[in-house]
Amino acid sequence: MSRFFLALPALALIAACATPQERCIRQGAAEQTRLLNEIKETENNISRGYAIHRQTVPETVFYTCRRVRDGKVVGYYPCPETYYRTIETPVAIDVAEERKKLRGLKDALPGASTRAAEAAAQCRILHPE
């Protein structure tokens, strides 16, 4: 999750550089992308035999900062800085249920792919380059 938060500014910058057509196509393919990500995660869970729960937690580190007046140190004060880190915890799964879930995701994928292709065609009409 922390990688997600670190990548957020870069994604915002990339999204800002995308053309209206590219943004439209990406938005139209969001369901397909979500399904593909869930399929990959479910396949990984099955191959490992367990899922991984990710949780982002704050961690505050206290530093000592100097108070300077007229070029001289006149005191010290605590200056906390909060960082975020991701904790990954293994979670037991029912492999049979995960396989059932995987089948459902794979069954839903062709429909999502069709809708993404239709959305892309519509985006090309609405936003020609």
MMTF fields as JSON, N, C-alpha, C and O atoms, coordinates in Angstrom:
{
  "mmtfVersion": "1.0.0",
  "mmtfProducer": "UNKNOWN",
  "numBonds": 515,
  "numAtoms": 516,
  "numGroups": 129,
  "numChains": 1,
  "numModels": 1,
  "chainsPerModel": [1],
  "groupsPerChain": [129],
  "chainIdList": ["A"],
  "bondAtomList": [4, 2, 8, 6, 12, 10, 16, 14, 20, 18, 24, 22, 28, 26, 32, 30, 36, 34, 40, 38, 44, 42, 48, 46, 52, 50, 56, 54, 60, 58, 64, 62, 68, 66, 72, 70, 76, 74, 80, 78, 84, 82, 88, 86, 92, 90, 96, 94, 100, 98, 104, 102, 108, 106, 112, 110, 116, 114, 120, 118, 124, 122, 128, 126, 132, 130, 136, 134, 140, 138, 144, 142, 148, 146, 152, 150, 156, 154, 160, 158, 164, 162, 168, 166, 172, 170, 176, 174, 180, 178, 184, 182, 188, 186, 192, 190, 196, 194, 200, 198, 204, 202, 208, 206, 212, 210, 216, 214, 220, 218, 224, 222, 228, 226, 232, 230, 236, 234, 240, 238, 244, 242, 248, 246, 252, 250, 256, 254, 260, 258, 264, 262, 268, 266, 272, 270, 276, 274, 280, 278, 284, 282, 288, 286, 292, 290, 296, 294, 300, 298, 304, 302, 308, 306, 312, 310, 316, 314, 320, 318, 324, 322, 328, 326, 332, 330, 336, 334, 340, 338, 344, 342, 348, 346, 352, 350, 356, 354, 360, 358, 364, 362, 368, 366, 372, 370, 376, 374, 380, 378, 384, 382, 388, 386, 392, 390, 396, 394, 400, 398, 404, 402, 408, 406, 412, 410, 416, 414, 420, 418, 424, 422, 428, 426, 432, 430, 436, 434, 440, 438, 444, 442, 448, 446, 452, 450, 456, 454, 460, 458, 464, 462, 468, 466, 472, 470, 476, 474, 480, 478, 484, 482, 488, 486, 492, 490, 496, 494, 500, 498, 504, 502, 508, 506, 512, 510],
  "bondOrderList": [1, 1, 1, 1, 1, 1, 1, 1, 1, 1, 1, 1, 1, 1, 1, 1, 1, 1, 1, 1, 1, 1, 1, 1, 1, 1, 1, 1, 1, 1, 1, 1, 1, 1, 1, 1, 1, 1, 1, 1, 1, 1, 1, 1, 1, 1, 1, 1, 1, 1, 1, 1, 1, 1, 1, 1, 1, 1, 1, 1, 1, 1, 1, 1, 1, 1, 1, 1, 1, 1, 1, 1, 1, 1, 1, 1, 1, 1, 1, 1, 1, 1, 1, 1, 1, 1, 1, 1, 1, 1, 1, 1, 1, 1, 1, 1, 1, 1, 1, 1, 1, 1, 1, 1, 1, 1, 1, 1, 1, 1, 1, 1, 1, 1, 1, 1, 1, 1, 1, 1, 1, 1, 1, 1, 1, 1, 1, 1],
  "groupList": [{"groupName": "MET", "atomNameList": ["N", "CA", "C", "O"], "elementList": ["N", "C", "C", "O"], "formalChargeList": [0, 0, 0, 0], "bondAtomList": [1, 0, 2, 1, 3, 2], "bondOrderList": [1, 1, 2], "singleLetterCode": "M", "chemCompType": "L-PEPTIDE LINKING"}, {"groupName": "SER", "atomNameList": ["N", "CA", "C", "O"], "elementList": ["N", "C", "C", "O"], "formalChargeList": [0, 0, 0, 0], "bondAtomList": [1, 0, 2, 1, 3, 2], "bondOrderList": [1, 1, 2], "singleLetterCode": "S", "chemCompType": "L-PEPTIDE LINKING"}, {"groupName": "ARG", "atomNameList": ["N", "CA", "C", "O"], "elementList": ["N", "C", "C", "O"], "formalChargeList": [0, 0, 0, 0], "bondAtomList": [1, 0, 2, 1, 3, 2], "bondOrderList": [1, 1, 2], "singleLetterCode": "R", "chemCompType": "L-PEPTIDE LINKING"}, {"groupName": "PHE", "atomNameList": ["N", "CA", "C", "O"], "elementList": ["N", "C", "C", "O"], "formalChargeList": [0, 0, 0, 0], "bondAtomList": [1, 0, 2, 1, 3, 2], "bondOrderList": [1, 1, 2], "singleLetterCode": "F", "chemCompType": "L-PEPTIDE LINKING"}, {"groupName": "LEU", "atomNameList": ["N", "CA", "C", "O"], "elementList": ["N", "C", "C", "O"], "formalChargeList": [0, 0, 0, 0], "bondAtomList": [1, 0, 2, 1, 3, 2], "bondOrderList": [1, 1, 2], "singleLetterCode": "L", "chemCompType": "L-PEPTIDE LINKING"}, {"groupName": "ALA", "atomNameList": ["N", "CA", "C", "O"], "elementList": ["N", "C", "C", "O"], "formalChargeList": [0, 0, 0, 0], "bondAtomList": [1, 0, 2, 1, 3, 2], "bondOrderList": [1, 1, 2], "singleLetterCode": "A", "chemCompType": "L-PEPTIDE LINKING"}, {"groupName": "PRO", "atomNameList": ["N", "CA", "C", "O"], "elementList": ["N", "C", "C", "O"], "formalChargeList": [0, 0, 0, 0], "bondAtomList": [1, 0, 2, 1, 3, 2], "bondOrderList": [1, 1, 2], "singleLetterCode": "P", "chemCompType": "L-PEPTIDE LINKING"}, {"groupName": "ILE", "atomNameList": ["N", "CA", "C", "O"], "elementList": ["N", "C", "C", "O"], "formalChargeList": [0, 0, 0, 0], "bondAtomList": [1, 0, 2, 1, 3, 2], "bondOrderList": [1, 1, 2], "singleLetterCode": "I", "chemCompType": "L-PEPTIDE LINKING"}, {"groupName": "CYS", "atomNameList": ["N", "CA", "C", "O"], "elementList": ["N", "C", "C", "O"], "formalChargeList": [0, 0, 0, 0], "bondAtomList": [1, 0, 2, 1, 3, 2], "bondOrderList": [1, 1, 2], "singleLetterCode": "C", "chemCompType": "L-PEPTIDE LINKING"}, {"groupName": "THR", "atomNameList": ["N", "CA", "C", "O"], "elementList": ["N", "C", "C", "O"], "formalChargeList": [0, 0, 0, 0], "bondAtomList": [1, 0, 2, 1, 3, 2], "bondOrderList": [1, 1, 2], "singleLetterCode": "T", "chemCompType": "L-PEPTIDE LINKING"}, {"groupName": "GLN", "atomNameList": ["N", "CA", "C", "O"], "elementList": ["N", "C", "C", "O"], "formalChargeList": [0, 0, 0, 0], "bondAtomList": [1, 0, 2, 1, 3, 2], "bondOrderList": [1, 1, 2], "singleLetterCode": "Q", "chemCompType": "L-PEPTIDE LINKING"}, {"groupName": "GLU", "atomNameList": ["N", "CA", "C", "O"], "elementList": ["N", "C", "C", "O"], "formalChargeList": [0, 0, 0, 0], "bondAtomList": [1, 0, 2, 1, 3, 2], "bondOrderList": [1, 1, 2], "singleLetterCode": "E", "chemCompType": "L-PEPTIDE LINKING"}, {"groupName": "GLY", "atomNameList": ["N", "CA", "C", "O"], "elementList": ["N", "C", "C", "O"], "formalChargeList": [0, 0, 0, 0], "bondAtomList": [1, 0, 2, 1, 3, 2], "bondOrderList": [1, 1, 2], "singleLetterCode": "G", "chemCompType": "PEPTIDE LINKING"}, {"groupName": "ASN", "atomNameList": ["N", "CA", "C", "O"], "elementList": ["N", "C", "C", "O"], "formalChargeList": [0, 0, 0, 0], "bondAtomList": [1, 0, 2, 1, 3, 2], "bondOrderList": [1, 1, 2], "singleLetterCode": "N", "chemCompType": "L-PEPTIDE LINKING"}, {"groupName": "LYS", "atomNameList": ["N", "CA", "C", "O"], "elementList": ["N", "C", "C", "O"], "formalChargeList": [0, 0, 0, 0], "bondAtomList": [1, 0, 2, 1, 3, 2], "bondOrderList": [1, 1, 2], "singleLetterCode": "K", "chemCompType": "L-PEPTIDE LINKING"}, {"groupName": "TYR", "atomNameList": ["N", "CA", "C", "O"], "elementList": ["N", "C", "C", "O"], "formalChargeList": [0, 0, 0, 0], "bondAtomList": [1, 0, 2, 1, 3, 2], "bondOrderList": [1, 1, 2], "singleLetterCode": "Y", "chemCompType": "L-PEPTIDE LINKING"}, {"groupName": "HIS", "atomNameList": ["N", "CA", "C", "O"], "elementList": ["N", "C", "C", "O"], "formalChargeList": [0, 0, 0, 0], "bondAtomList": [1, 0, 2, 1, 3, 2], "bondOrderList": [1, 1, 2], "singleLetterCode": "H", "chemCompType": "L-PEPTIDE LINKING"}, {"groupName": "VAL", "atomNameList": ["N", "CA", "C", "O"], "elementList": ["N", "C", "C", "O"], "formalChargeList": [0, 0, 0, 0], "bondAtomList": [1, 0, 2, 1, 3, 2], "bondOrderList": [1, 1, 2], "singleLetterCode": "V", "chemCompType": "L-PEPTIDE LINKING"}, {"groupName": "ASP", "atomNameList": ["N", "CA", "C", "O"], "elementList": ["N", "C", "C", "O"], "formalChargeList": [0, 0, 0, 0], "bondAtomList": [1, 0, 2, 1, 3, 2], "bondOrderList": [1, 1, 2], "singleLetterCode": "D", "chemCompType": "L-PEPTIDE LINKING"}],
  "groupTypeList": [0, 1, 2, 3, 3, 4, 5, 4, 6, 5, 4, 5, 4, 7, 5, 5, 8, 5, 9, 6, 10, 11, 2, 8, 7, 2, 10, 12, 5, 5, 11, 10, 9, 2, 4, 4, 13, 11, 7, 14, 11, 9, 11, 13, 13, 7, 1, 2, 12, 15, 5, 7, 16, 2, 10, 9, 17, 6, 11, 9, 17, 3, 15, 9, 8, 2, 2, 17, 2, 18, 12, 14, 17, 17, 12, 15, 15, 6, 8, 6, 11, 9, 15, 15, 2, 9, 7, 11, 9, 6, 17, 5, 7, 18, 17, 5, 11, 11, 2, 14, 14, 4, 2, 12, 4, 14, 18, 5, 4, 6, 12, 5, 1, 9, 2, 5, 5, 11, 5, 5, 5, 10, 8, 2, 7, 4, 16, 6, 11],
  "groupIdList": [1, 2, 3, 4, 5, 6, 7, 8, 9, 10, 11, 12, 13, 14, 15, 16, 17, 18, 19, 20, 21, 22, 23, 24, 25, 26, 27, 28, 29, 30, 31, 32, 33, 34, 35, 36, 37, 38, 39, 40, 41, 42, 43, 44, 45, 46, 47, 48, 49, 50, 51, 52, 53, 54, 55, 56, 57, 58, 59, 60, 61, 62, 63, 64, 65, 66, 67, 68, 69, 70, 71, 72, 73, 74, 75, 76, 77, 78, 79, 80, 81, 82, 83, 84, 85, 86, 87, 88, 89, 90, 91, 92, 93, 94, 95, 96, 97, 98, 99, 100, 101, 102, 103, 104, 105, 106, 107, 108, 109, 110, 111, 112, 113, 114, 115, 116, 117, 118, 119, 120, 121, 122, 123, 124, 125, 126, 127, 128, 129],
  "secStructList": [7, 2, 2, 2, 2, 2, 2, 2, 2, 2, 2, 2, 2, 2, 2, 2, 2, 1, 7, 2, 2, 2, 2, 2, 2, 2, 2, 2, 6, 2, 2, 2, 2, 2, 2, 2, 2, 2, 2, 2, 2, 2, 2, 2, 2, 2, 2, 2, 6, 3, 3, 3, 3, 3, 3, 3, 3, 3, 3, 3, 3, 3, 3, 3, 3, 3, 3, 3, 3, 6, 6, 3, 3, 3, 3, 3, 3, 3, 3, 3, 3, 3, 3, 3, 3, 3, 3, 3, 3, 3, 3, 3, 7, 7, 2, 2, 2, 2, 2, 2, 2, 2, 2, 2, 2, 2, 2, 2, 2, 2, 2, 2, 2, 2, 2, 2, 2, 2, 2, 2, 2, 2, 2, 2, 2, 2, 1, 7, 7],
  "xCoordList": [0.819, 0.0, 0.863, 0.523, 1.984, 2.831, 3.38, 3.563, 3.645, 4.104, 3.034, 3.328, 1.765, 0.658, 0.7, 0.588, 0.861, 0.876, 2.097, 2.02, 3.22, 4.405, 4.203, 4.717, 3.451, 3.237, 2.125, 2.005, 1.314, 0.167, 0.546, -0.1, 1.567, 1.927, 2.365, 2.045, 3.084, 3.52, 2.316, 2.249, 1.359, 0.16, -0.641, -1.183, -0.716, -1.428, -0.76, -1.432, 0.559, 1.296, 1.069, 0.851, 1.121, 0.888, -0.538, -0.772, -1.492, -2.892, -3.087, -3.878, -2.365, -2.482, -1.934, -2.388, -0.961, -0.359, -1.151, -0.953, -2.047, -2.822, -3.802, -4.312, -4.036, -5.013, -6.42, -6.601, -7.409, -8.789, -9.184, -9.889, -8.731, -9.039, -8.419, -9.084, -7.156, -6.483, -7.164, -7.334, -7.551, -8.259, -9.59, -9.966, -10.293, -11.584, -11.421, -12.187, -10.443, -10.191, -9.81, -10.282, -8.959, -8.543, -9.742, -9.882, -10.595, -11.788, -12.723, -13.313, -12.856, -13.714, -13.185, -13.952, -11.886, -11.263, -11.054, -10.417, -11.576, -11.332, -11.822, -11.127, -13.003, -13.532, -12.651, -12.358, -12.234, -11.368, -10.038, -9.539, -9.475, -8.213, -8.364, -7.5, -9.479, -9.735, -9.833, -9.261, -10.563, -10.694, -9.343, -9.031, -8.547, -7.219, -6.352, -5.639, -6.404, -5.632, -6.131, -5.331, -7.452, -8.008, -7.668, -7.386, -7.693, -7.319, -5.877, -5.579, -4.992, -3.573, -3.388, -2.661, -4.045, -3.936, -4.491, -3.889, -5.624, -6.234, -5.353, -5.19, -4.781, -3.856, -2.638, -2.184, -2.112, -0.982, -1.37, -0.596, -2.562, -3.032, -3.117, -2.695, -3.663, -3.792, -2.419, -2.2, -1.495, -0.16, 0.604, 1.378, 0.401, 1.059, 0.373, 1.014, -0.95, -1.737, -2.259, -2.894, -2.005, -2.504, -2.553, -1.877, -3.371, -3.474, -2.548, -2.051, -2.329, -1.521, -2.386, -2.868, -2.569, -3.315, -2.311, -1.33, -2.561, -1.667, -2.363, -3.521, -1.641, -2.194, -1.139, 0.013, -1.531, -0.632, -0.815, -1.925, 0.297, 0.227, 1.194, 2.274, 0.788, 1.685, 2.753, 2.518, 3.905, 5.002, 5.651, 6.195, 5.584, 6.121, 7.505, 7.721, 8.43, 9.799, 10.015, 9.692, 10.559, 10.79, 12.258, 13.163, 12.459, 13.794, 13.887, 12.879, 15.106, 15.303, 15.754, 16.774, 14.981, 15.305, 15.827, 15.499, 16.645, 17.217, 16.427, 16.017, 16.224, 15.606, 16.759, 17.566, 16.818, 17.917, 17.354, 16.364, 18.013, 17.622, 18.901, 19.834, 18.935, 20.113, 21.372, 22.455, 21.221, 22.372, 22.845, 23.833, 22.181, 22.592, 21.496, 20.306, 21.922, 20.975, 20.447, 21.214, 19.133, 18.538, 17.699, 17.164, 17.586, 16.83, 16.6, 16.942, 16.022, 15.712, 14.234, 13.633, 13.672, 12.27, 12.088, 12.817, 11.103, 10.857, 10.149, 9.22, 10.592, 9.915, 9.608, 10.471, 8.374, 7.994, 7.802, 7.405, 8.092, 7.856, 7.187, 7.678, 6.069, 5.31, 5.588, 5.503, 5.923, 6.125, 5.04, 4.431, 4.799, 3.828, 4.541, 5.349, 4.226, 4.811, 3.71, 2.655, 3.968, 2.986, 3.385, 4.523, 2.424, 2.621, 1.891, 0.705, 2.601, 1.997, 1.86, 2.83, 0.642, 0.356, -0.253, -1.205, 0.28, -0.337, -1.712, -1.906, -2.647, -4.015, -4.413, -4.233, -4.952, -5.39, -6.541, -7.403, -6.541, -7.618, -8.145, -7.479, -9.34, -9.908, -9.581, -10.186, -8.638, -8.166, -9.314, -9.37, -10.229, -11.376, -12.231, -12.681, -12.456, -13.223, -12.482, -13.099, -11.169, -10.369, -10.46, -10.535, -10.451, -10.576, -11.953, -12.079, -12.974, -14.336, -14.396, -14.985, -13.786, -13.724, -12.99, -13.414, -11.886, -11.088, -11.914, -11.855, -12.683, -13.541, -14.55, -14.787, -15.137, -16.092, -15.453, -16.042, -14.244, -13.533, -13.213, -13.387, -12.741, -12.4, -13.644, -13.584, -14.775, -16.031, -16.498, -17.103, -16.224, -16.648, -15.732, -16.126, -14.523, -13.527, -13.937, -13.773, -14.461, -14.819, -15.841, -15.724, -16.828, -17.817, -17.18, -17.487, -16.287, -15.6, -14.696, -14.58, -14.057, -13.187, -14.0, -13.575, -15.168, -16.051, -16.497, -16.479, -16.904, -17.337, -16.181, -16.39, -14.971, -13.799, -13.525, -13.208, -13.645, -13.417, -14.478, -14.172, -15.736, -16.813, -16.584, -16.787, -16.163, -15.886, -14.735, -14.777, -13.701, -12.555, -12.985, -12.55, -13.852, -14.337, -15.134, -14.993, -15.968, -16.755, -15.841, -16.079, -14.803, -13.854, -13.146, -12.912, -12.806, -12.135, -13.041, -12.57, -14.347, -15.319, -15.481, -15.481, -15.621, -15.846, -14.622, -14.746, -13.435, -12.183, -11.177, -10.173, -11.422, -10.446, -9.134, -9.125, -8.051, -6.734, -6.205, -5.118],
  "yCoordList": [-1.184, 0.0, 1.247, 2.236, 1.212, 2.405, 2.695, 3.855, 1.626, 1.851, 2.588, 3.428, 2.248, 2.927, 4.423, 5.241, 4.782, 6.193, 6.902, 8.081, 6.198, 6.801, 7.005, 7.964, 6.098, 6.178, 7.151, 7.542, 7.544, 8.407, 9.707, 10.049, 10.454, 11.677, 11.393, 12.161, 10.311, 9.965, 9.617, 10.013, 8.868, 8.528, 9.777, 9.889, 10.712, 11.957, 12.733, 13.313, 12.733, 13.425, 12.755, 13.43, 11.433, 10.703, 10.926, 11.138, 10.878, 11.095, 12.496, 12.696, 13.462, 14.834, 14.951, 15.794, 14.111, 14.16, 13.36, 13.527, 12.491, 11.67, 12.547, 13.552, 12.128, 12.852, 12.506, 11.514, 13.307, 12.969, 11.569, 10.841, 11.201, 9.87, 8.78, 7.797, 8.949, 7.962, 7.84, 6.737, 8.979, 8.936, 8.224, 7.432, 8.495, 7.866, 6.351, 5.581, 5.931, 4.5, 3.828, 2.731, 4.48, 3.91, 3.754, 2.746, 4.764, 4.711, 3.589, 2.886, 3.427, 2.383, 0.98, 0.017, 0.865, -0.435, -0.701, -1.69, 0.159, 0.029, -1.308, -1.939, -1.746, -3.027, -4.186, -5.092, -4.155, -5.205, -5.223, -6.292, -4.067, -3.963, -4.502, -5.223, -4.139, -4.63, -6.153, -6.808, -6.714, -8.167, -8.84, -9.841, -8.296, -8.877, -8.838, -9.799, -7.742, -7.648, -8.651, -9.288, -8.792, -9.752, -11.184, -12.014, -11.48, -12.82, -13.117, -14.193, -12.177, -12.376, -12.596, -13.5, -11.77, -11.896, -13.237, -13.884, -13.658, -14.931, -16.1, -17.05, -16.038, -17.096, -17.161, -18.25, -16.006, -15.98, -16.572, -17.322, -16.241, -16.792, -18.306, -18.996, -18.831, -20.281, -20.934, -21.963, -20.352, -20.96, -20.909, -21.819, -19.856, -19.748, -20.6, -21.154, -20.691, -21.389, -20.455, -20.905, -19.191, -18.193, -16.834, -16.602, -15.949, -14.579, -13.681, -14.074, -12.491, -11.517, -10.284, -9.644, -9.97, -8.765, -7.635, -7.754, -6.542, -5.378, -4.254, -3.932, -3.667, -2.568, -1.468, -1.733, -0.253, 0.888, 1.506, 1.854, 1.633, 2.189, 3.371, 3.366, 4.378, 5.521, 5.173, 4.396, 5.752, 5.571, 6.942, 7.527, 7.432, 8.762, 8.648, 7.89, 9.408, 9.457, 10.864, 11.85, 10.95, 12.257, 12.643, 11.89, 13.796, 14.366, 15.557, 16.068, 15.981, 17.196, 18.289, 18.17, 19.338, 20.461, 21.626, 21.755, 22.467, 23.613, 24.866, 25.099, 25.654, 26.965, 27.968, 28.079, 28.693, 29.63, 31.042, 31.306, 31.932, 33.337, 34.154, 34.001, 35.013, 35.857, 35.012, 35.393, 33.865, 33.019, 32.183, 31.463, 32.246, 31.483, 30.494, 30.78, 29.33, 28.324, 28.783, 28.966, 28.964, 29.431, 28.346, 28.556, 27.193, 26.111, 24.966, 25.025, 23.95, 22.755, 22.419, 22.753, 21.756, 21.333, 20.045, 19.784, 19.254, 18.016, 18.329, 19.136, 17.693, 17.876, 16.496, 15.857, 16.052, 14.732, 14.717, 15.712, 13.57, 13.371, 12.012, 11.009, 11.986, 10.752, 10.141, 10.802, 8.862, 8.074, 7.007, 6.71, 6.442, 5.365, 4.131, 4.206, 2.999, 1.749, 0.721, 0.831, -0.268, -1.309, -2.565, -3.029, -3.1, -4.363, -5.437, -5.301, -6.497, -7.618, -8.788, -9.206, -9.313, -10.41, -11.559, -11.347, -12.783, -13.919, -14.223, -14.132, -14.579, -14.881, -16.23, -16.468, -17.104, -18.425, -18.274, -17.408, -19.126, -19.115, -20.529, -21.505, -20.622, -21.893, -21.987, -21.284, -22.839, -22.92, -23.273, -22.765, -24.14, -24.497, -23.262, -23.067, -22.428, -21.192, -20.225, -19.55, -20.158, -19.287, -19.757, -18.939, -21.065, -21.597, -21.257, -20.91, -21.36, -21.009, -19.518, -19.136, -18.697, -17.255, -16.982, -16.139, -17.699, -17.531, -17.872, -17.162, -18.956, -19.324, -18.203, -17.856, -17.647, -16.557, -15.327, -14.691, -14.999, -13.85, -14.08, -13.19, -15.294, -15.611, -15.65, -15.299, -16.075, -16.077, -14.651, -14.399, -13.723, -12.335, -11.558, -10.519, -12.052, -11.318, -11.086, -9.967, -12.083, -11.812, -10.681, -9.856, -10.638, -9.562, -8.209, -7.232, -8.153, -6.895, -6.48, -5.293, -7.454, -7.144, -6.596, -5.663, -7.184, -6.698, -5.266, -4.412, -5.011, -3.658, -2.662, -1.518, -3.085, -2.204, -1.874, -0.731, -2.871, -2.635, -1.696, -0.819, -1.884, -0.995, 0.431, 1.399, 0.544, 1.869, 2.536, 3.737, 1.756, 2.311, 2.832, 3.899, 2.06, 2.502, 3.795, 4.713, 3.86, 5.074, 6.254, 7.376, 5.997, 7.064, 7.612, 8.816, 6.72, 7.171, 8.048, 8.946, 7.788, 8.626, 9.976, 11.027, 9.93, 11.147, 12.048, 13.273, 11.439, 12.196, 11.804, 11.16, 12.176, 11.83, 12.576, 13.7, 11.946, 12.597, 13.167, 13.746],
  "zCoordList": [0.0, 0.0, 0.0, -0.649, 0.725, 0.748, -0.644, -1.015, -1.424, -2.79, -3.581, -4.432, -3.273, -3.941, -3.644, -4.557, -2.366, -1.983, -2.562, -2.907, -2.67, -3.273, -4.77, -5.346, -5.401, -6.84, -7.207, -8.368, -6.24, -6.513, -7.224, -8.214, -6.765, -7.488, -8.926, -9.833, -9.135, -10.487, -11.358, -12.522, -10.785, -11.537, -11.879, -12.978, -10.942, -11.2, -12.332, -13.185, -12.326, -13.379, -14.728, -15.733, -14.748, -15.994, -16.474, -17.664, -15.546, -15.925, -16.489, -17.411, -15.933, -16.415, -17.834, -18.608, -18.178, -19.505, -20.529, -21.732, -20.064, -20.981, -21.76, -21.265, -22.977, -23.796, -23.308, -22.601, -23.675, -23.294, -23.781, -23.082, -24.973, -25.498, -24.619, -24.291, -24.239, -23.389, -22.028, -21.507, -21.457, -20.162, -20.303, -19.44, -21.364, -21.615, -21.775, -21.196, -22.546, -22.76, -21.449, -21.151, -20.668, -19.379, -18.447, -17.755, -18.442, -17.597, -18.068, -17.247, -19.369, -19.919, -19.647, -19.62, -19.447, -19.197, -17.707, -17.343, -16.848, -15.404, -14.857, -14.061, -15.27, -14.772, -15.223, -14.443, -16.475, -17.003, -16.246, -15.895, -15.998, -15.263, -13.842, -13.343, -13.197, -11.836, -11.82, -10.948, -12.791, -12.861, -13.085, -12.439, -13.993, -14.255, -12.999, -12.71, -12.255, -11.011, -9.975, -9.289, -9.861, -8.904, -9.295, -8.43, -10.601, -11.073, -10.691, -10.174, -10.941, -10.616, -9.115, -8.702, -8.301, -6.849, -6.373, -5.516, -6.915, -6.519, -6.927, -6.162, -8.13, -8.565, -7.641, -7.288, -7.251, -6.319, -4.964, -4.37, -4.477, -3.203, -3.27, -2.341, -4.372, -4.524, -4.574, -3.934, -5.323, -5.437, -4.117, -3.821, -3.317, -2.014, -0.962, -0.069, -1.088, -0.077, 1.006, 1.959, 0.872, 1.824, 1.126, 0.124, 1.684, 1.166, 1.984, 3.04, 1.486, 2.211, 2.46, 1.525, 3.731, 4.111, 4.257, 4.991, 3.556, 3.616, 4.354, 4.086, 5.28, 6.071, 6.168, 6.512, 5.869, 5.977, 7.36, 7.762, 8.074, 9.425, 9.545, 8.956, 10.315, 10.521, 11.55, 12.475, 11.372, 12.319, 12.516, 11.579, 13.728, 14.007, 14.624, 15.569, 14.076, 14.573, 15.119, 14.456, 16.323, 16.935, 16.778, 17.139, 16.248, 16.111, 17.054, 17.541, 17.297, 18.083, 17.13, 16.451, 17.099, 16.228, 17.071, 18.25, 16.44, 17.155, 16.849, 15.713, 17.86, 17.688, 17.61, 18.532, 16.494, 16.266, 16.187, 15.505, 16.903, 16.872, 16.738, 17.527, 15.741, 15.488, 15.304, 15.748, 14.646, 14.361, 15.529, 15.391, 16.681, 17.855, 18.234, 18.105, 18.703, 19.175, 20.532, 21.477, 20.616, 21.866, 22.539, 23.628, 21.894, 22.519, 21.557, 20.376, 22.096, 21.318, 21.516, 22.537, 20.523, 20.635, 19.83, 18.873, 20.238, 19.484, 18.172, 18.13, 17.123, 15.839, 15.255, 14.655, 15.44, 14.958, 13.443, 12.837, 12.857, 11.432, 11.283, 11.801, 10.576, 10.42, 9.059, 8.024, 9.091, 7.888, 7.857, 8.885, 6.706, 6.587, 6.06, 5.134, 6.667, 6.2, 6.068, 6.693, 5.255, 5.002, 5.757, 5.678, 6.487, 7.196, 6.405, 6.104, 6.074, 5.355, 6.316, 6.948, 6.418, 7.327, 6.534, 5.782, 6.686, 5.997, 6.595, 7.807, 5.741, 6.17, 5.572, 4.378, 6.414, 5.953, 4.96, 5.116, 3.941, 2.951, 2.771, 3.117, 2.231, 1.795, 0.313, -0.497, -0.054, -1.441, -2.384, -3.503, -1.944, -2.796, -3.08, -4.209, -2.066, -2.265, -3.181, -4.004, -3.041, -3.911, -5.365, -6.281, -5.569, -6.938, -7.514, -8.688, -6.673, -7.096, -7.456, -8.468, -6.623, -6.883, -8.193, -8.983, -8.421, -9.636, -10.872, -11.876, -10.801, -11.933, -12.224, -13.381, -11.165, -11.344, -11.979, -12.852, -11.532, -12.101, -13.569, -14.401, -13.882, -15.276, -16.154, -17.333, -15.586, -16.349, -16.641, -17.684, -15.731, -15.903, -16.85, -17.38, -17.064, -17.853, -19.314, -19.799, -20.039, -21.448, -21.595, -22.502, -20.718, -20.787, -20.532, -21.214, -19.542, -19.231, -20.384, -20.688, -21.025, -22.168, -23.335, -24.015, -23.559, -24.624, -24.341, -25.227, -23.078, -22.712, -22.832, -23.235, -22.486, -22.602, -24.064, -24.395, -24.938, -26.365, -26.93, -27.738, -26.5, -26.956, -26.454, -27.186, -25.205, -24.638, -25.377, -25.643, -25.711, -26.434, -27.805, -28.239, -28.487, -29.802, -29.66, -30.469, -28.632, -28.39, -28.056, -28.503, -27.275, -26.91, -28.143, -28.25, -29.072, -30.287, -31.134, -31.832, -31.071, -31.803, -31.095, -31.735, -29.756, -28.988, -28.914, -28.898, -28.871, -28.708, -29.791, -29.484, -31.048, -32.082, -31.849, -31.346, -32.215, -32.012, -33.294, -33.31]
}
